[in-house]
Amino acid sequence: MEFLAENIKCNGCVNNIKKGLKDIEGVSDINVDIPTGKVEFAYSGNENRKYFAQLLSDLGYPEKGTKNKFSIFGRW
């Protein structure tokens, strides 16, 4: 899956995204590019794209072009 996300500014952001995704069964090969905001990973489970878009938004990294630019409620 591939997303272009807002608010990815540093390695701390990258680590937050990886931490939020790594424990989901079926997620592997997580890559995050700071300059472009590109988040990509392999997924072999049953959840759909909307699930991951919401997860990223909850972590504070909504998909570019969505109305929710920052979520004050995280998954921490």
mmCIF file of the N, C-alpha and C atoms, coordinates in Angstrom:
data_MODEL
# 
_entry.id   MODEL 
# 
loop_
_atom_site.group_PDB 
_atom_site.id 
_atom_site.type_symbol 
_atom_site.label_atom_id 
_atom_site.label_alt_id 
_atom_site.label_comp_id 
_atom_site.label_asym_id 
_atom_site.label_entity_id 
_atom_site.label_seq_id 
_atom_site.pdbx_PDB_ins_code 
_atom_site.Cartn_x 
_atom_site.Cartn_y 
_atom_site.Cartn_z 
_atom_site.occupancy 
_atom_site.B_iso_or_equiv 
_atom_site.pdbx_formal_charge 
_atom_site.auth_seq_id 
_atom_site.auth_comp_id 
_atom_site.auth_asym_id 
_atom_site.auth_atom_id 
_atom_site.pdbx_PDB_model_num 
ATOM 1   N N  . MET A 1 1  ? 0.844  -1.171 0.000  1.00 0.00 ? 1  MET A N  1 
ATOM 2   C CA . MET A 1 1  ? 0.000  0.000  0.000  1.00 0.00 ? 1  MET A CA 1 
ATOM 3   C C  . MET A 1 1  ? 0.885  1.228  0.000  1.00 0.00 ? 1  MET A C  1 
ATOM 4   N N  . GLU A 1 2  ? 0.330  2.296  -0.505 1.00 0.00 ? 2  GLU A N  1 
ATOM 5   C CA . GLU A 1 2  ? 1.084  3.542  -0.594 1.00 0.00 ? 2  GLU A CA 1 
ATOM 6   C C  . GLU A 1 2  ? 0.183  4.718  -0.236 1.00 0.00 ? 2  GLU A C  1 
ATOM 7   N N  . PHE A 1 3  ? 0.716  5.613  0.583  1.00 0.00 ? 3  PHE A N  1 
ATOM 8   C CA . PHE A 1 3  ? 0.004  6.817  0.993  1.00 0.00 ? 3  PHE A CA 1 
ATOM 9   C C  . PHE A 1 3  ? 0.944  8.002  0.887  1.00 0.00 ? 3  PHE A C  1 
ATOM 10  N N  . LEU A 1 4  ? 0.399  9.172  0.608  1.00 0.00 ? 4  LEU A N  1 
ATOM 11  C CA . LEU A 1 4  ? 1.126  10.429 0.731  1.00 0.00 ? 4  LEU A CA 1 
ATOM 12  C C  . LEU A 1 4  ? 0.531  11.122 1.947  1.00 0.00 ? 4  LEU A C  1 
ATOM 13  N N  . ALA A 1 5  ? 1.340  11.281 2.985  1.00 0.00 ? 5  ALA A N  1 
ATOM 14  C CA . ALA A 1 5  ? 0.839  11.767 4.263  1.00 0.00 ? 5  ALA A CA 1 
ATOM 15  C C  . ALA A 1 5  ? 1.376  13.155 4.599  1.00 0.00 ? 5  ALA A C  1 
ATOM 16  N N  . GLU A 1 6  ? 0.605  13.881 5.393  1.00 0.00 ? 6  GLU A N  1 
ATOM 17  C CA . GLU A 1 6  ? 0.988  15.201 5.905  1.00 0.00 ? 6  GLU A CA 1 
ATOM 18  C C  . GLU A 1 6  ? 1.825  15.036 7.173  1.00 0.00 ? 6  GLU A C  1 
ATOM 19  N N  . ASN A 1 7  ? 2.518  16.104 7.552  1.00 0.00 ? 7  ASN A N  1 
ATOM 20  C CA . ASN A 1 7  ? 3.165  16.247 8.862  1.00 0.00 ? 7  ASN A CA 1 
ATOM 21  C C  . ASN A 1 7  ? 4.383  15.365 9.104  1.00 0.00 ? 7  ASN A C  1 
ATOM 22  N N  . ILE A 1 8  ? 4.935  14.729 8.083  1.00 0.00 ? 8  ILE A N  1 
ATOM 23  C CA . ILE A 1 8  ? 6.140  13.922 8.278  1.00 0.00 ? 8  ILE A CA 1 
ATOM 24  C C  . ILE A 1 8  ? 7.335  14.855 8.118  1.00 0.00 ? 8  ILE A C  1 
ATOM 25  N N  . LYS A 1 9  ? 7.958  15.188 9.241  1.00 0.00 ? 9  LYS A N  1 
ATOM 26  C CA . LYS A 1 9  ? 9.003  16.214 9.246  1.00 0.00 ? 9  LYS A CA 1 
ATOM 27  C C  . LYS A 1 9  ? 10.377 15.708 9.678  1.00 0.00 ? 9  LYS A C  1 
ATOM 28  N N  . CYS A 1 10 ? 10.436 14.563 10.382 1.00 0.00 ? 10 CYS A N  1 
ATOM 29  C CA . CYS A 1 10 ? 11.715 14.142 10.959 1.00 0.00 ? 10 CYS A CA 1 
ATOM 30  C C  . CYS A 1 10 ? 11.745 12.630 11.176 1.00 0.00 ? 10 CYS A C  1 
ATOM 31  N N  . ASN A 1 11 ? 12.875 12.150 11.649 1.00 0.00 ? 11 ASN A N  1 
ATOM 32  C CA . ASN A 1 11 ? 13.008 10.719 11.921 1.00 0.00 ? 11 ASN A CA 1 
ATOM 33  C C  . ASN A 1 11 ? 12.104 10.263 13.056 1.00 0.00 ? 11 ASN A C  1 
ATOM 34  N N  . GLY A 1 12 ? 11.756 11.166 13.969 1.00 0.00 ? 12 GLY A N  1 
ATOM 35  C CA . GLY A 1 12 ? 10.801 10.829 15.020 1.00 0.00 ? 12 GLY A CA 1 
ATOM 36  C C  . GLY A 1 12 ? 9.443  10.487 14.426 1.00 0.00 ? 12 GLY A C  1 
ATOM 37  N N  . CYS A 1 13 ? 9.037  11.241 13.411 1.00 0.00 ? 13 CYS A N  1 
ATOM 38  C CA . CYS A 1 13 ? 7.781  10.963 12.707 1.00 0.00 ? 13 CYS A CA 1 
ATOM 39  C C  . CYS A 1 13 ? 7.844  9.593  12.036 1.00 0.00 ? 13 CYS A C  1 
ATOM 40  N N  . VAL A 1 14 ? 8.965  9.324  11.393 1.00 0.00 ? 14 VAL A N  1 
ATOM 41  C CA . VAL A 1 14 ? 9.161  8.031  10.727 1.00 0.00 ? 14 VAL A CA 1 
ATOM 42  C C  . VAL A 1 14 ? 9.035  6.907  11.748 1.00 0.00 ? 14 VAL A C  1 
ATOM 43  N N  . ASN A 1 15 ? 9.678  7.063  12.894 1.00 0.00 ? 15 ASN A N  1 
ATOM 44  C CA . ASN A 1 15 ? 9.619  6.035  13.933 1.00 0.00 ? 15 ASN A CA 1 
ATOM 45  C C  . ASN A 1 15 ? 8.210  5.850  14.472 1.00 0.00 ? 15 ASN A C  1 
ATOM 46  N N  . ASN A 1 16 ? 7.455  6.951  14.636 1.00 0.00 ? 16 ASN A N  1 
ATOM 47  C CA . ASN A 1 16 ? 6.064  6.847  15.095 1.00 0.00 ? 16 ASN A CA 1 
ATOM 48  C C  . ASN A 1 16 ? 5.219  6.050  14.117 1.00 0.00 ? 16 ASN A C  1 
ATOM 49  N N  . ILE A 1 17 ? 5.388  6.312  12.835 1.00 0.00 ? 17 ILE A N  1 
ATOM 50  C CA . ILE A 1 17 ? 4.621  5.597  11.815 1.00 0.00 ? 17 ILE A CA 1 
ATOM 51  C C  . ILE A 1 17 ? 5.001  4.121  11.814 1.00 0.00 ? 17 ILE A C  1 
ATOM 52  N N  . LYS A 1 18 ? 6.289  3.842  11.828 1.00 0.00 ? 18 LYS A N  1 
ATOM 53  C CA . LYS A 1 18 ? 6.734  2.442  11.831 1.00 0.00 ? 18 LYS A CA 1 
ATOM 54  C C  . LYS A 1 18 ? 6.229  1.713  13.068 1.00 0.00 ? 18 LYS A C  1 
ATOM 55  N N  . LYS A 1 19 ? 6.272  2.365  14.215 1.00 0.00 ? 19 LYS A N  1 
ATOM 56  C CA . LYS A 1 19 ? 5.782  1.765  15.453 1.00 0.00 ? 19 LYS A CA 1 
ATOM 57  C C  . LYS A 1 19 ? 4.283  1.481  15.363 1.00 0.00 ? 19 LYS A C  1 
ATOM 58  N N  . GLY A 1 20 ? 3.537  2.407  14.763 1.00 0.00 ? 20 GLY A N  1 
ATOM 59  C CA . GLY A 1 20 ? 2.095  2.228  14.630 1.00 0.00 ? 20 GLY A CA 1 
ATOM 60  C C  . GLY A 1 20 ? 1.700  1.118  13.675 1.00 0.00 ? 20 GLY A C  1 
ATOM 61  N N  . LEU A 1 21 ? 2.555  0.831  12.700 1.00 0.00 ? 21 LEU A N  1 
ATOM 62  C CA . LEU A 1 21 ? 2.239  -0.179 11.687 1.00 0.00 ? 21 LEU A CA 1 
ATOM 63  C C  . LEU A 1 21 ? 2.836  -1.555 11.965 1.00 0.00 ? 21 LEU A C  1 
ATOM 64  N N  . LYS A 1 22 ? 3.977  -1.604 12.649 1.00 0.00 ? 22 LYS A N  1 
ATOM 65  C CA . LYS A 1 22 ? 4.757  -2.842 12.713 1.00 0.00 ? 22 LYS A CA 1 
ATOM 66  C C  . LYS A 1 22 ? 4.067  -3.996 13.428 1.00 0.00 ? 22 LYS A C  1 
ATOM 67  N N  . ASP A 1 23 ? 3.189  -3.717 14.367 1.00 0.00 ? 23 ASP A N  1 
ATOM 68  C CA . ASP A 1 23 ? 2.545  -4.791 15.114 1.00 0.00 ? 23 ASP A CA 1 
ATOM 69  C C  . ASP A 1 23 ? 1.252  -5.289 14.478 1.00 0.00 ? 23 ASP A C  1 
ATOM 70  N N  . ILE A 1 24 ? 0.886  -4.722 13.343 1.00 0.00 ? 24 ILE A N  1 
ATOM 71  C CA . ILE A 1 24 ? -0.314 -5.180 12.644 1.00 0.00 ? 24 ILE A CA 1 
ATOM 72  C C  . ILE A 1 24 ? 0.054  -6.406 11.822 1.00 0.00 ? 24 ILE A C  1 
ATOM 73  N N  . GLU A 1 25 ? -0.646 -7.480 12.084 1.00 0.00 ? 25 GLU A N  1 
ATOM 74  C CA . GLU A 1 25 ? -0.361 -8.729 11.383 1.00 0.00 ? 25 GLU A CA 1 
ATOM 75  C C  . GLU A 1 25 ? -0.508 -8.542 9.876  1.00 0.00 ? 25 GLU A C  1 
ATOM 76  N N  . GLY A 1 26 ? 0.493  -8.976 9.137  1.00 0.00 ? 26 GLY A N  1 
ATOM 77  C CA . GLY A 1 26 ? 0.472  -8.883 7.682  1.00 0.00 ? 26 GLY A CA 1 
ATOM 78  C C  . GLY A 1 26 ? 1.213  -7.687 7.119  1.00 0.00 ? 26 GLY A C  1 
ATOM 79  N N  . VAL A 1 27 ? 1.619  -6.738 7.985  1.00 0.00 ? 27 VAL A N  1 
ATOM 80  C CA . VAL A 1 27 ? 2.363  -5.559 7.528  1.00 0.00 ? 27 VAL A CA 1 
ATOM 81  C C  . VAL A 1 27 ? 3.859  -5.866 7.542  1.00 0.00 ? 27 VAL A C  1 
ATOM 82  N N  . SER A 1 28 ? 4.534  -5.526 6.449  1.00 0.00 ? 28 SER A N  1 
ATOM 83  C CA . SER A 1 28 ? 5.985  -5.713 6.368  1.00 0.00 ? 28 SER A CA 1 
ATOM 84  C C  . SER A 1 28 ? 6.573  -4.666 5.434  1.00 0.00 ? 28 SER A C  1 
ATOM 85  N N  . ASP A 1 29 ? 7.883  -4.600 5.397  1.00 0.00 ? 29 ASP A N  1 
ATOM 86  C CA . ASP A 1 29 ? 8.613  -3.719 4.474  1.00 0.00 ? 29 ASP A CA 1 
ATOM 87  C C  . ASP A 1 29 ? 8.119  -2.273 4.530  1.00 0.00 ? 29 ASP A C  1 
ATOM 88  N N  . ILE A 1 30 ? 8.088  -1.701 5.718  1.00 0.00 ? 30 ILE A N  1 
ATOM 89  C CA . ILE A 1 30 ? 7.608  -0.329 5.906  1.00 0.00 ? 30 ILE A CA 1 
ATOM 90  C C  . ILE A 1 30 ? 8.702  0.656  5.506  1.00 0.00 ? 30 ILE A C  1 
ATOM 91  N N  . ASN A 1 31 ? 8.357  1.575  4.609  1.00 0.00 ? 31 ASN A N  1 
ATOM 92  C CA . ASN A 1 31 ? 9.277  2.631  4.182  1.00 0.00 ? 31 ASN A CA 1 
ATOM 93  C C  . ASN A 1 31 ? 8.562  3.971  4.265  1.00 0.00 ? 31 ASN A C  1 
ATOM 94  N N  . VAL A 1 32 ? 9.248  4.960  4.824  1.00 0.00 ? 32 VAL A N  1 
ATOM 95  C CA . VAL A 1 32 ? 8.697  6.306  4.949  1.00 0.00 ? 32 VAL A CA 1 
ATOM 96  C C  . VAL A 1 32 ? 9.730  7.286  4.410  1.00 0.00 ? 32 VAL A C  1 
ATOM 97  N N  . ASP A 1 33 ? 9.306  8.145  3.489  1.00 0.00 ? 33 ASP A N  1 
ATOM 98  C CA . ASP A 1 33 ? 10.192 9.143  2.898  1.00 0.00 ? 33 ASP A CA 1 
ATOM 99  C C  . ASP A 1 33 ? 9.802  10.523 3.426  1.00 0.00 ? 33 ASP A C  1 
ATOM 100 N N  . ILE A 1 34 ? 10.696 11.143 4.179  1.00 0.00 ? 34 ILE A N  1 
ATOM 101 C CA . ILE A 1 34 ? 10.394 12.432 4.807  1.00 0.00 ? 34 ILE A CA 1 
ATOM 102 C C  . ILE A 1 34 ? 10.107 13.535 3.785  1.00 0.00 ? 34 ILE A C  1 
ATOM 103 N N  . PRO A 1 35 ? 10.952 13.760 2.774  1.00 0.00 ? 35 PRO A N  1 
ATOM 104 C CA . PRO A 1 35 ? 10.698 14.883 1.854  1.00 0.00 ? 35 PRO A CA 1 
ATOM 105 C C  . PRO A 1 35 ? 9.357  14.807 1.116  1.00 0.00 ? 35 PRO A C  1 
ATOM 106 N N  . THR A 1 36 ? 8.942  13.620 0.731  1.00 0.00 ? 36 THR A N  1 
ATOM 107 C CA . THR A 1 36 ? 7.702  13.490 -0.043 1.00 0.00 ? 36 THR A CA 1 
ATOM 108 C C  . THR A 1 36 ? 6.492  13.142 0.813  1.00 0.00 ? 36 THR A C  1 
ATOM 109 N N  . GLY A 1 37 ? 6.709  12.644 2.027  1.00 0.00 ? 37 GLY A N  1 
ATOM 110 C CA . GLY A 1 37 ? 5.605  12.186 2.865  1.00 0.00 ? 37 GLY A CA 1 
ATOM 111 C C  . GLY A 1 37 ? 5.061  10.842 2.431  1.00 0.00 ? 37 GLY A C  1 
ATOM 112 N N  . LYS A 1 38 ? 5.816  10.131 1.625  1.00 0.00 ? 38 LYS A N  1 
ATOM 113 C CA . LYS A 1 38 ? 5.361  8.846  1.098  1.00 0.00 ? 38 LYS A CA 1 
ATOM 114 C C  . LYS A 1 38 ? 5.546  7.743  2.143  1.00 0.00 ? 38 LYS A C  1 
ATOM 115 N N  . VAL A 1 39 ? 4.460  7.041  2.424  1.00 0.00 ? 39 VAL A N  1 
ATOM 116 C CA . VAL A 1 39 ? 4.472  5.896  3.330  1.00 0.00 ? 39 VAL A CA 1 
ATOM 117 C C  . VAL A 1 39 ? 4.071  4.691  2.498  1.00 0.00 ? 39 VAL A C  1 
ATOM 118 N N  . GLU A 1 40 ? 4.933  3.699  2.446  1.00 0.00 ? 40 GLU A N  1 
ATOM 119 C CA . GLU A 1 40 ? 4.587  2.487  1.704  1.00 0.00 ? 40 GLU A CA 1 
ATOM 120 C C  . GLU A 1 40 ? 4.972  1.267  2.510  1.00 0.00 ? 40 GLU A C  1 
ATOM 121 N N  . PHE A 1 41 ? 4.174  0.223  2.342  1.00 0.00 ? 41 PHE A N  1 
ATOM 122 C CA . PHE A 1 41 ? 4.418  -1.019 3.052  1.00 0.00 ? 41 PHE A CA 1 
ATOM 123 C C  . PHE A 1 41 ? 3.680  -2.145 2.341  1.00 0.00 ? 41 PHE A C  1 
ATOM 124 N N  . ALA A 1 42 ? 4.166  -3.349 2.569  1.00 0.00 ? 42 ALA A N  1 
ATOM 125 C CA . ALA A 1 42 ? 3.492  -4.532 2.035  1.00 0.00 ? 42 ALA A CA 1 
ATOM 126 C C  . ALA A 1 42 ? 2.449  -4.963 3.063  1.00 0.00 ? 42 ALA A C  1 
ATOM 127 N N  . TYR A 1 43 ? 1.323  -5.460 2.568  1.00 0.00 ? 43 TYR A N  1 
ATOM 128 C CA . TYR A 1 43 ? 0.272  -5.917 3.472  1.00 0.00 ? 43 TYR A CA 1 
ATOM 129 C C  . TYR A 1 43 ? -0.423 -7.123 2.880  1.00 0.00 ? 43 TYR A C  1 
ATOM 130 N N  . SER A 1 44 ? -0.557 -8.167 3.687  1.00 0.00 ? 44 SER A N  1 
ATOM 131 C CA . SER A 1 44 ? -1.168 -9.405 3.205  1.00 0.00 ? 44 SER A CA 1 
ATOM 132 C C  . SER A 1 44 ? -2.382 -9.807 4.034  1.00 0.00 ? 44 SER A C  1 
ATOM 133 N N  . GLY A 1 45 ? -3.008 -8.852 4.707  1.00 0.00 ? 45 GLY A N  1 
ATOM 134 C CA . GLY A 1 45 ? -4.155 -9.160 5.554  1.00 0.00 ? 45 GLY A CA 1 
ATOM 135 C C  . GLY A 1 45 ? -5.479 -8.781 4.922  1.00 0.00 ? 45 GLY A C  1 
ATOM 136 N N  . ASN A 1 46 ? -6.492 -8.655 5.787  1.00 0.00 ? 46 ASN A N  1 
ATOM 137 C CA . ASN A 1 46 ? -7.859 -8.414 5.316  1.00 0.00 ? 46 ASN A CA 1 
ATOM 138 C C  . ASN A 1 46 ? -8.347 -6.979 5.467  1.00 0.00 ? 46 ASN A C  1 
ATOM 139 N N  . GLU A 1 47 ? -7.583 -6.120 6.130  1.00 0.00 ? 47 GLU A N  1 
ATOM 140 C CA . GLU A 1 47 ? -8.027 -4.736 6.299  1.00 0.00 ? 47 GLU A CA 1 
ATOM 141 C C  . GLU A 1 47 ? -7.925 -3.991 4.970  1.00 0.00 ? 47 GLU A C  1 
ATOM 142 N N  . ASN A 1 48 ? -8.790 -2.980 4.805  1.00 0.00 ? 48 ASN A N  1 
ATOM 143 C CA . ASN A 1 48 ? -8.767 -2.225 3.554  1.00 0.00 ? 48 ASN A CA 1 
ATOM 144 C C  . ASN A 1 48 ? -7.961 -0.934 3.693  1.00 0.00 ? 48 ASN A C  1 
ATOM 145 N N  . ARG A 1 49 ? -7.835 -0.240 2.607  1.00 0.00 ? 49 ARG A N  1 
ATOM 146 C CA . ARG A 1 49 ? -7.040 0.987  2.556  1.00 0.00 ? 49 ARG A CA 1 
ATOM 147 C C  . ARG A 1 49 ? -7.564 2.036  3.533  1.00 0.00 ? 49 ARG A C  1 
ATOM 148 N N  . LYS A 1 50 ? -8.870 2.120  3.665  1.00 0.00 ? 50 LYS A N  1 
ATOM 149 C CA . LYS A 1 50 ? -9.486 3.099  4.559  1.00 0.00 ? 50 LYS A CA 1 
ATOM 150 C C  . LYS A 1 50 ? -9.025 2.882  6.011  1.00 0.00 ? 50 LYS A C  1 
ATOM 151 N N  . TYR A 1 51 ? -8.873 1.641  6.416  1.00 0.00 ? 51 TYR A N  1 
ATOM 152 C CA . TYR A 1 51 ? -8.395 1.317  7.761  1.00 0.00 ? 51 TYR A CA 1 
ATOM 153 C C  . TYR A 1 51 ? -7.024 1.949  8.009  1.00 0.00 ? 51 TYR A C  1 
ATOM 154 N N  . PHE A 1 52 ? -6.112 1.790  7.042  1.00 0.00 ? 52 PHE A N  1 
ATOM 155 C CA . PHE A 1 52 ? -4.761 2.318  7.204  1.00 0.00 ? 52 PHE A CA 1 
ATOM 156 C C  . PHE A 1 52 ? -4.726 3.839  7.083  1.00 0.00 ? 52 PHE A C  1 
ATOM 157 N N  . ALA A 1 53 ? -5.579 4.414  6.247  1.00 0.00 ? 53 ALA A N  1 
ATOM 158 C CA . ALA A 1 53 ? -5.660 5.872  6.158  1.00 0.00 ? 53 ALA A CA 1 
ATOM 159 C C  . ALA A 1 53 ? -6.097 6.442  7.506  1.00 0.00 ? 53 ALA A C  1 
ATOM 160 N N  . GLN A 1 54 ? -7.055 5.796  8.150  1.00 0.00 ? 54 GLN A N  1 
ATOM 161 C CA . GLN A 1 54 ? -7.517 6.249  9.464  1.00 0.00 ? 54 GLN A CA 1 
ATOM 162 C C  . GLN A 1 54 ? -6.433 6.051  10.520 1.00 0.00 ? 54 GLN A C  1 
ATOM 163 N N  . LEU A 1 55 ? -5.731 4.938  10.454 1.00 0.00 ? 55 LEU A N  1 
ATOM 164 C CA . LEU A 1 55 ? -4.641 4.679  11.393 1.00 0.00 ? 55 LEU A CA 1 
ATOM 165 C C  . LEU A 1 55 ? -3.569 5.763  11.294 1.00 0.00 ? 55 LEU A C  1 
ATOM 166 N N  . LEU A 1 56 ? -3.156 6.086  10.078 1.00 0.00 ? 56 LEU A N  1 
ATOM 167 C CA . LEU A 1 56 ? -2.153 7.135  9.889  1.00 0.00 ? 56 LEU A CA 1 
ATOM 168 C C  . LEU A 1 56 ? -2.669 8.481  10.398 1.00 0.00 ? 56 LEU A C  1 
ATOM 169 N N  . SER A 1 57 ? -3.924 8.773  10.136 1.00 0.00 ? 57 SER A N  1 
ATOM 170 C CA . SER A 1 57 ? -4.523 10.017 10.614 1.00 0.00 ? 57 SER A CA 1 
ATOM 171 C C  . SER A 1 57 ? -4.538 10.056 12.141 1.00 0.00 ? 57 SER A C  1 
ATOM 172 N N  . ASP A 1 58 ? -4.902 8.946  12.765 1.00 0.00 ? 58 ASP A N  1 
ATOM 173 C CA . ASP A 1 58 ? -4.913 8.871  14.227 1.00 0.00 ? 58 ASP A CA 1 
ATOM 174 C C  . ASP A 1 58 ? -3.519 9.075  14.816 1.00 0.00 ? 58 ASP A C  1 
ATOM 175 N N  . LEU A 1 59 ? -2.506 8.664  14.077 1.00 0.00 ? 59 LEU A N  1 
ATOM 176 C CA . LEU A 1 59 ? -1.122 8.856  14.516 1.00 0.00 ? 59 LEU A CA 1 
ATOM 177 C C  . LEU A 1 59 ? -0.654 10.302 14.319 1.00 0.00 ? 59 LEU A C  1 
ATOM 178 N N  . GLY A 1 60 ? -1.451 11.102 13.591 1.00 0.00 ? 60 GLY A N  1 
ATOM 179 C CA . GLY A 1 60 ? -1.097 12.498 13.336 1.00 0.00 ? 60 GLY A CA 1 
ATOM 180 C C  . GLY A 1 60 ? -0.579 12.759 11.940 1.00 0.00 ? 60 GLY A C  1 
ATOM 181 N N  . TYR A 1 61 ? -0.739 11.777 11.035 1.00 0.00 ? 61 TYR A N  1 
ATOM 182 C CA . TYR A 1 61 ? -0.223 11.886 9.671  1.00 0.00 ? 61 TYR A CA 1 
ATOM 183 C C  . TYR A 1 61 ? -1.336 11.584 8.662  1.00 0.00 ? 61 TYR A C  1 
ATOM 184 N N  . PRO A 1 62 ? -2.308 12.496 8.534  1.00 0.00 ? 62 PRO A N  1 
ATOM 185 C CA . PRO A 1 62 ? -3.410 12.244 7.600  1.00 0.00 ? 62 PRO A CA 1 
ATOM 186 C C  . PRO A 1 62 ? -2.929 12.243 6.155  1.00 0.00 ? 62 PRO A C  1 
ATOM 187 N N  . GLU A 1 63 ? -3.685 11.566 5.342  1.00 0.00 ? 63 GLU A N  1 
ATOM 188 C CA . GLU A 1 63 ? -3.364 11.506 3.915  1.00 0.00 ? 63 GLU A CA 1 
ATOM 189 C C  . GLU A 1 63 ? -3.495 12.899 3.310  1.00 0.00 ? 63 GLU A C  1 
ATOM 190 N N  . LYS A 1 64 ? -2.566 13.268 2.450  1.00 0.00 ? 64 LYS A N  1 
ATOM 191 C CA . LYS A 1 64 ? -2.618 14.574 1.788  1.00 0.00 ? 64 LYS A CA 1 
ATOM 192 C C  . LYS A 1 64 ? -3.927 14.700 1.030  1.00 0.00 ? 64 LYS A C  1 
ATOM 193 N N  . GLY A 1 65 ? -4.521 15.883 1.133  1.00 0.00 ? 65 GLY A N  1 
ATOM 194 C CA . GLY A 1 65 ? -5.768 16.142 0.436  1.00 0.00 ? 65 GLY A CA 1 
ATOM 195 C C  . GLY A 1 65 ? -7.007 15.867 1.264  1.00 0.00 ? 65 GLY A C  1 
ATOM 196 N N  . THR A 1 66 ? -6.853 15.352 2.482  1.00 0.00 ? 66 THR A N  1 
ATOM 197 C CA . THR A 1 66 ? -8.012 15.125 3.337  1.00 0.00 ? 66 THR A CA 1 
ATOM 198 C C  . THR A 1 66 ? -8.245 16.355 4.198  1.00 0.00 ? 66 THR A C  1 
ATOM 199 N N  . LYS A 1 67 ? -9.441 16.476 4.732  1.00 0.00 ? 67 LYS A N  1 
ATOM 200 C CA . LYS A 1 67 ? -9.786 17.634 5.550  1.00 0.00 ? 67 LYS A CA 1 
ATOM 201 C C  . LYS A 1 67 ? -9.128 17.582 6.919  1.00 0.00 ? 67 LYS A C  1 
ATOM 202 N N  . ASN A 1 68 ? -8.932 16.390 7.456  1.00 0.00 ? 68 ASN A N  1 
ATOM 203 C CA . ASN A 1 68 ? -8.344 16.237 8.785  1.00 0.00 ? 68 ASN A CA 1 
ATOM 204 C C  . ASN A 1 68 ? -6.835 16.359 8.690  1.00 0.00 ? 68 ASN A C  1 
ATOM 205 N N  . LYS A 1 69 ? -6.309 17.538 8.974  1.00 0.00 ? 69 LYS A N  1 
ATOM 206 C CA . LYS A 1 69 ? -4.873 17.774 8.833  1.00 0.00 ? 69 LYS A CA 1 
ATOM 207 C C  . LYS A 1 69 ? -4.078 17.284 10.030 1.00 0.00 ? 69 LYS A C  1 
ATOM 208 N N  . PHE A 1 70 ? -4.704 17.199 11.206 1.00 0.00 ? 70 PHE A N  1 
ATOM 209 C CA . PHE A 1 70 ? -3.977 16.719 12.373 1.00 0.00 ? 70 PHE A CA 1 
ATOM 210 C C  . PHE A 1 70 ? -4.979 16.201 13.389 1.00 0.00 ? 70 PHE A C  1 
ATOM 211 N N  . SER A 1 71 ? -4.725 15.037 13.902 1.00 0.00 ? 71 SER A N  1 
ATOM 212 C CA . SER A 1 71 ? -5.584 14.447 14.915 1.00 0.00 ? 71 SER A CA 1 
ATOM 213 C C  . SER A 1 71 ? -4.986 14.710 16.291 1.00 0.00 ? 71 SER A C  1 
ATOM 214 N N  . ILE A 1 72 ? -5.800 15.228 17.209 1.00 0.00 ? 72 ILE A N  1 
ATOM 215 C CA . ILE A 1 72 ? -5.288 15.476 18.552 1.00 0.00 ? 72 ILE A CA 1 
ATOM 216 C C  . ILE A 1 72 ? -5.322 14.209 19.394 1.00 0.00 ? 72 ILE A C  1 
ATOM 217 N N  . PHE A 1 73 ? -5.990 13.194 18.913 1.00 0.00 ? 73 PHE A N  1 
ATOM 218 C CA . PHE A 1 73 ? -6.060 11.934 19.636 1.00 0.00 ? 73 PHE A CA 1 
ATOM 219 C C  . PHE A 1 73 ? -5.193 10.913 18.925 1.00 0.00 ? 73 PHE A C  1 
ATOM 220 N N  . GLY A 1 74 ? -4.142 10.473 19.576 1.00 0.00 ? 74 GLY A N  1 
ATOM 221 C CA . GLY A 1 74 ? -3.242 9.489  18.975 1.00 0.00 ? 74 GLY A CA 1 
ATOM 222 C C  . GLY A 1 74 ? -3.554 8.093  19.451 1.00 0.00 ? 74 GLY A C  1 
ATOM 223 N N  . ARG A 1 75 ? -2.762 7.165  19.004 1.00 0.00 ? 75 ARG A N  1 
ATOM 224 C CA . ARG A 1 75 ? -2.924 5.770  19.400 1.00 0.00 ? 75 ARG A CA 1 
ATOM 225 C C  . ARG A 1 75 ? -1.885 5.385  20.447 1.00 0.00 ? 75 ARG A C  1 
ATOM 226 N N  . TRP A 1 76 ? -1.347 6.345  21.149 1.00 0.00 ? 76 TRP A N  1 
ATOM 227 C CA . TRP A 1 76 ? -0.285 6.050  22.114 1.00 0.00 ? 76 TRP A CA 1 
ATOM 228 C C  . TRP A 1 76 ? -0.859 5.515  23.370 1.00 0.00 ? 76 TRP A C  1 
# 
